[in-house]
Every structure is written in C-alpha cells, then in structure tokens.
Amino acid sequence: MENRLISDIGGLPGGPINREEHEPTMTERRIDAMMILLRAKPRSFWASDENRRTIESLEPTTYAESAYYEKWVLAMKSLLLEKGILTETELNTKLSEVRSRESVVER
C-alpha cells in the first residue's frame, strides 16, 4: 500500500471535474485578500510550503468535504495559532462577536 499525501490523487478515480469559469464570490475575494496580506512583506507570517503542509495535514474527512477556499481558511487559522499570532481565546472571542452581529441582522 502506498503512502500518499491526502492531496495526491494522481491515478485515482476522483469523479468529474467542473471546468466552468465562475466569478469569485465576495467571500472568496476576501479570503484571497487575507492570504495576500498575511504573506506580504514585511509581515510574511508564513511561506507557501507551510500553507501547503497545513492544508495537507487536515483530517481526511475535512479535506474531502471542504471547498478550495475553506481549506485556505482552515490553513490560515492553523498557522496563525501555530505561530502564536493569535490565541484560541482571541479567535473564539472574535468569532462570538461576529456571530452575535449576524444574529441581530437575521432578526
């Protein structure tokens, strides 16, 4: 049995590939912008190989069920925590604030 990375699907059945072009959503644009800002000098919080390592280390189910940009967000979160740029508490506090704003808008 071969030892493959989760992203190494070469030669394996993977189903059809959607090759249709699409306009990026606002969420996709924001995620792309965050990645650019976090990797731009003088910050350069991580390199491409670190980002790839983080994506490839996702749990197999998470990797399989996550969309392309979802994987980017999970990688960003992991690297920000791993490097001590954010703490789990800071992240959870901010997520709670955002969720409370969303619930007010939905009412």
C-alpha positions as CSV (number, residue, x, y, z in Angstrom):
1,M,0.0,0.0,0.0
2,E,1.3,3.4,-1.0
3,N,1.8,6.2,1.5
4,R,0.2,9.2,-0.3
5,L,-0.5,12.7,0.9
6,I,-4.2,13.5,1.1
7,S,-3.9,15.8,-1.9
8,D,-2.0,13.2,-4.0
9,I,-4.9,11.7,-6.0
10,G,-3.0,11.2,-9.3
11,G,-4.2,8.0,-10.9
12,L,-7.1,7.5,-8.5
13,P,-10.7,7.8,-9.5
14,G,-11.9,11.3,-8.5
15,G,-15.1,11.8,-10.4
16,P,-15.8,14.6,-12.9
17,I,-14.0,17.9,-12.7
18,N,-16.1,21.1,-13.0
19,R,-14.1,23.2,-15.5
20,E,-16.7,26.0,-15.7
21,E,-15.3,29.5,-15.1
22,H,-17.0,31.5,-12.4
23,E,-16.8,34.9,-10.9
24,P,-15.3,34.7,-7.4
25,T,-17.7,35.3,-4.6
26,M,-17.1,38.2,-2.2
27,T,-16.1,35.6,0.4
28,E,-13.6,34.1,-1.9
29,R,-12.2,37.5,-2.7
30,R,-11.9,38.3,1.0
31,I,-10.1,35.1,1.7
32,D,-7.7,35.6,-1.1
33,A,-7.0,39.2,0.1
34,M,-6.4,37.9,3.7
35,M,-3.9,35.4,2.3
36,I,-2.1,38.1,0.3
37,L,-1.9,40.4,3.3
38,L,-0.7,37.8,5.7
39,R,2.0,36.6,3.3
40,A,3.2,40.1,2.1
41,K,6.4,41.7,3.3
42,P,7.2,42.9,5.8
43,R,4.8,40.5,7.7
44,S,5.4,37.3,5.8
45,F,3.8,35.3,8.6
46,W,4.3,32.0,6.6
47,A,5.6,30.6,3.3
48,S,3.8,28.7,0.6
49,D,5.3,25.4,1.8
50,E,3.9,26.0,5.4
51,N,0.5,26.8,3.9
52,R,0.6,23.6,1.8
53,R,1.7,21.5,4.8
54,T,-1.2,22.8,6.9
55,I,-3.8,22.1,4.1
56,E,-2.3,18.6,3.5
57,S,-2.5,17.8,7.3
58,L,-6.3,18.4,7.5
59,E,-8.3,15.4,8.7
60,P,-9.2,13.3,5.6
61,T,-13.0,13.9,6.0
62,T,-12.4,17.7,6.5
63,Y,-10.2,17.8,3.4
64,A,-12.6,15.8,1.3
65,E,-15.7,17.9,2.4
66,S,-14.1,21.3,2.3
67,A,-14.2,23.6,-0.7
68,Y,-11.0,25.1,-2.0
69,Y,-11.2,28.4,-0.1
70,E,-12.5,26.6,3.0
71,K,-9.2,24.8,3.1
72,W,-7.3,28.1,2.8
73,V,-9.3,29.5,5.8
74,L,-8.5,26.4,7.9
75,A,-4.8,26.7,6.9
76,M,-4.8,30.4,7.9
77,K,-6.4,29.6,11.2
78,S,-4.0,26.8,12.0
79,L,-0.9,28.8,11.1
80,L,-2.0,31.9,13.0
81,L,-2.5,29.7,16.1
82,E,0.7,27.6,15.5
83,K,2.9,30.7,15.2
84,G,1.3,32.5,18.2
85,I,0.0,35.4,16.2
86,L,-3.5,34.7,17.6
87,T,-4.6,32.7,20.6
88,E,-7.5,30.3,20.6
89,T,-9.2,32.7,23.1
90,E,-8.8,35.7,20.9
91,L,-10.1,33.8,17.9
92,N,-13.1,32.5,19.8
93,T,-13.9,35.9,21.2
94,K,-13.9,37.5,17.8
95,L,-16.0,34.7,16.3
96,S,-18.6,35.2,19.1
97,E,-18.7,38.9,18.3
98,V,-19.3,38.2,14.6
99,R,-21.9,35.6,15.3
100,S,-23.8,37.9,17.6
101,R,-23.8,40.6,14.8
102,E,-25.1,38.1,12.3
103,S,-28.0,37.0,14.6
104,V,-29.0,40.7,15.0
105,V,-29.1,41.1,11.2
106,E,-31.2,37.9,10.7
107,R,-33.9,39.1,13.1
